[in-house]
Amino acid sequence: MFVPGLTVWYNVRSIESSLAFYTEKLGFEELFHNPEWGMAMVKTNTDNCVIGFSEAETVEPSTSSTVFDVADIEDAVRKLQGVGVSFVGEIETIDDFVKLATFTDPDGHSLMLSQQLTEL
């Protein structure tokens, strides 16, 4: 029934701001951008996983987090802070399981970095 792939879709106030954040700060690739429709998509570094945006007048930030896996969370946080990404709190560690770091995009949507400490 399902085919490989996943799309996360967010309402945003500004397509241009969102594209700049996701491409310039997070390093994802722009796949689609139609200013007339107020829509855009970026390709993440995960096969068949994209993030889409629709421009909206009212945006309610998602409290569900899109989580990006990293090999070294301290290094990833340092690099993202270096390009202006602000994190919420400190890196959290769940012993023998995972390290997590939370940040938000320009519209306040919750995003996280995750470093697995044990194989699932």
Secondary structure, DSSP 4 states (H G I P E B T S, - for coil): ---S-EEEEEEES-HHHHHHIIIIIT-PEEEEEETTTTEEEEE-SSTTEEEEEEE-SS-----SPEEEE-S-HHHHHHHHHHTTPPEEEEEEEETTTEEEEEEE-TT--EEEEEEESS--
